[in-house]
Every structure is written in C-alpha cells, then in structure tokens.
Amino acid sequence: MGTRITVIATMRRKSLLAVPTVCGAVLACLPIFNCWHRSAPASSGDEPAKQPVVVELFTSEGCSDCPPADTLLKSLSEKQPLKGIEILALEEHVDYWNSTKWVDPFSSADFSLRQQQYAVTLHAGDVYTPQMVVDGSSQFVGSRTREATDEIRWAAARNRGRLLLTAAPGQKEHTPSFELRLGPSSAALNSSPLDLWIAVTEKGLSSKVSGGENSGETLQHAPVVRLLHKQQSVTLPLANPIKFSVTLRKTWTPANLALVAFLADPKSHEIQAAGYAAIP
C-alpha cells in the first residue's frame, strides 16, 4: 500500500500503482495547472434542457483532507449553481485508507480500482484523495472550488449527449426497472461502441467518526455511490430503448436514492453522455 505522505495541502497521495512516470509528483500536478489557464468556449443559443455533467469524487472518511471536498461536492449537488448545467454527483469512497482505527462504511475496493484506472488514462501518477474527476476527462484536487466550476463549465460547453431515463412498467419492490434512450437534441458522440455504466446513489448520509484522522468529527456526504457497474456495451445509434433493472438493498433509504447512467469510452473512460432519474 505504500507510505502515506503529504504532497501538498488538502491532498493525500497513495503509492498504489506501478505507473511509469518522470518526476511523478510534478506530472500529477500538470492537469491541475492546465485547467487554471483554460477558458470554456462560449455556448450559443438557449438550451431547452440542462446539460448533464458527471462529477466523481474519490474520497475517504479516513483522510483528514477529504471533508472539505465532500462539502464542496454536496453543495454543488444540492444548489446546482451553474446555469444550464445539471451536476450529477458521484461520491466514491476508496478503501485504501481503512485501518484498525476506522473503516469507512461506504468504502469499496471497486472504487479504488476505478480510481487506479483513471490514474492511468488521466496521467495522474499515484492515486490520491480527495480527487475530483469531471466527465472522465479531467482531474484535480477535489476541494478546489474554482477548478471544479471551471472544469464543469468546460465539460458542459462540449455539449455531449443526454440520456433520458424513464421508469419501466411493472415495477418490483427493491428491483426497479428503467428504459434508457438517447435525447433527440444530443450532439453526435465521438465513438462507438461505448460502455453503459449504471450508478445508484444515496443522499443524506453521514458518519460520526470515532477513530483515525477524523476522530470526533461528524462527516456529511454528497450523494454516495451505493452501486456502480458496467451494464453493457452500446453501439450507436440506439435502434431501441435499453431496458435494465437494479437491485436495491433494504438498508438503503428509498426516498434518498437516485439513478445515474452514463456512456463512457471503453479505453479513455471519457464520458460521452449522461442522465439522471429518481428511483420509484
């Protein structure tokens, strides 16, 4: 797992990957400085619907630098402050900060693996927390508000596709079904086939931490990813709606659950289209 070291304030790095780098700490910071100097292209005309942008945060209750990033994503998700943009928040808790002092109850090795894959495609060097990834195409320290809003605006200005999700008839308890279509106003997507990913999130979660770096703190979370899996490979254009079901755990609060679906390039993991729906 490697030794924990502080790279910069509000950023904690873990040496989990054998990724070839030249001066790893410098390369890990390059995407951050690049986005400071990037300005989003202007959008033209009034958009009939908000442009969805997927914002992933890799975080942990065992990391003392993570709570400000959790708070930022929670605010972005609840306030939706950017005009014409629908922020789809995915708070993913990694498991490599777990210790005998505190085990993050929302952590999963699946999220750690997903972050490692991003470290390769985004040339981020070693994984670290808190890390924010916008539409699978840019990464930066997750507590930086200005970079977050800049990158979200940039992603939205590319006018990617929009997925339309509707509840399918004949709903079963704890196993809701959905139909997915590509929105009629969606721009032409860059590649095909694409991977369809399905996420179930739960908002309103918190923890009273009794050990580790955040001992004594009550942590409030953005929508936490409860389930994330690759549903299938999709070839465009869609001839028919895609039908699928998700299995919910009885311990999850139904009123706080939501579904996020997105199409991503299987190699770069860049997200090409996304959509959101409440779970009936």
N, C-alpha and C positions, 0 to 999 in steps of 0.2 A: 504493500500500500504506500510505502514511502513516508518520509518525514514531513510533518506539517511545517511550512514556513510562511511568513508574511511577505508577500511580494510587494504590494502597495496597500495603502489604507483602503478598507472596505473591500478587499479582495483576498481570498484564501485559496491557494493552489494545492492540488494534489498530484503527485507524480505517479499516475496510474498507467500511462501509455508509453510504449516504446516507439514514439513518433519521431522520424528523423527531423531534426531542427538545427538551425545555425543560430546560436545565441537565443535559446528558447524564450527567455523572458521578454526579449525585445520583440521577437516575432509575434508573441501572444498579444502585445500591445498595439501592433500595427493596425489591425482593423478598427481599433478604438480611435486612433488619431485620424485615420482616413475619414471616418464618419463625421468628425468635427468639422471638416472642411467641405463637406458635401452639402449641397442645397438641392432640395427636391424640385423637380420640374413642375411648372405651373399646370394645373388642371384646367380644362376648358369646358364651359357649359355647366348646367345644373345636373347633378346626378339624381336619378329617380330613387335610388336606394343607396344606403351607406356601403362603402367598400370594406369588406372584412379583411382584417389583418391578424394573423396568429402570432401571439407573443408568448413565448415559453420562458419560464424562469426555473433554472436549476438551483435548488436551494436545500437547506437542511436546518433542522432545529438544533443540531449540534454545533453550528457555526455561528459565532458571535457577530460576524459581519453581515449575516443574512437578513435579520429583521427589517432594516431599512428598505431592502429590496422587496421583501414581502409586502411592506406597507405601500410602496410605490405601485406595484402591480395591482394590489387591492384597490387603490384609488383610481387607477386607470380603468379598471374593470367596472367599478361602481359608478364613477362620474362620467365616463365616456366623454372626455373633454375636447376631443379633436373633431371638428366639424366635418361631416361627410364620411367619417371613418367609424367602423364597428370593431372595437378591440376585443378579440377572442383570447381570453387569458387562460393559460395552462401553467399551473404551479406544480412542478415536478420535483419531488423530494428524493435526492440521491441517498444511497445507503453507506457511502464510504466514510461518513463522519460518525456513524454509530459506534458506541463504545460501551463499556460496562457501566459508565456513569449515566448515559442517556441514550436510548434507542428511539429514533424518530418514528412515531407510529404511522406516519404516512409514507415512509421511505420504501423504495423498491430497487432491486438490482437492475430491473428493466430500464429505469430512468437513468441510472449510472451508465448503462450500456449505450443508451441513446445519446447521452452527452459525449461519450467517447467517440461515437461516430461523427458527431458534429465537430469535435476537435480535429478530426482528420480533414473533413470537407471544407471547414472554415479556416484551416491552418492556424488554429488557436494554441498549438502547443499542448501542454498538460492541461487537464481539466481543472476547474476552479469554481468556487462558489463565493458570492452569488453571480451567476452568469445568465444574461438575458439574450435570447435568440429571437429575431424578428423574421417571420416568414421563412425560416430556414436559411436565410441568405446573409445575415449579418449578426455579429456577436459583440458584446461589450459588458463591462461591469454592471450588474443588474440594479444598482442603487443610483445610477446617474440619470436624473430626470431629463436633462436636456438632450442627451444622446438617445434616450428612449423615445421621446416625442419626435426628434428629427428622423430617426430610423423608421418609426411607424408612418410618418408622413411620406417618406420616400417610398416605402413599400406600397402604400395606398395609391400613390401617384402613378405606379406602373400599371394600374387598372387590370389586375388579374381577374380570373374567373370568380363567379359567385355560385355557391352550391345552395340549392333550395331543398329543405328537408321538411317533410310532412309526415304526420303520424299515419301509419297504415291501419286499415280497418281490422277488427278482431283482436284488440289488444289483450294480452295475457298479463296477469299480475306478476311483477318482478321481471318480466321479459317483454318490454315494449318493442314494437316493430316500426320501421320507418321506410319511406321511399325517398330516394335522392335523385334530383335532376340538376342539370347544369342550367343556370339562369340564362334567359334569352338575350340579355344585354352583355353577357360575358365576352371579353376580348378573346381572340384566338390564343390558345395556350401554346407554350413553347415546345412541348414534347409529348410523345405518346409511345408506348403505354406509360401510365402513371400509377403510383401506389395510392390506394384509398386507405386512409387512416381514420379510425373512429376513437374518440375520447369521451369518457363520461367524467364530468367534473362535479364537485360538491362545494358550494359556498357556505360561509358562516362557520367554518371550522376554527378551533383554537386549541391551544395546549397550555397547561400550567407546567412548566418545565422544572423538574426537581433535581437535575444534575447536569454536569457538563458546563460548557461555556456560557449557556443562557440560564443557568440555575437561578430560580427565584422569579423568572420572568413569565408573564402570560403573553403568548405569541398569538397574534391574529393573522389569519391567512387569506390570501386571494383564493379564487376557485381552485381547489386542489384536484389534481388528476387522480381519480379512483381507478380508472381503467383506460388503457391505451393499447390498441393493437392494430396491426395491418389487416384490413378486411379482405382485400383482393387487388389484383392488377386490373386497371381500367384502360380500355382502348377508346380513343375519341374519334369521331363524335359519339355520344351516347345514343344508341338506337332506341333504348327503352329505359325506364327508371330502374335504378338499382334498389333492390329490396334487401333489408337486413334487420336483424334483431340484436339486442344487447341484454345481457343477464345482469341484473342488479342484486346487490346484497341487501338483506333485510335490515342490516345495521346502518345503512345509509339513509339519510333523511330525504324522502321523496320530493318534498316541496323545494329543496335546495339543489336538486340535480339538474344538469343540463347536458346536452349532447353537442359536441363539436366534431365536424367532419372536415377533412382536407385531403386534397390531391397533391402528392409530392413527387418530384423527380426521384427515381429509384437510386440514382448514383450520387447526385449532388445534395439530395434531401431538400432542395429548394421548393417551397410551397407555391403551387400554381393556382389553386382555387380553394375556397373555404366557405363554411356555412355553420349556422348555429340553430338550435331548436330547444325549446323547453321539453322536458320529458313528462309525458302524460301520466 
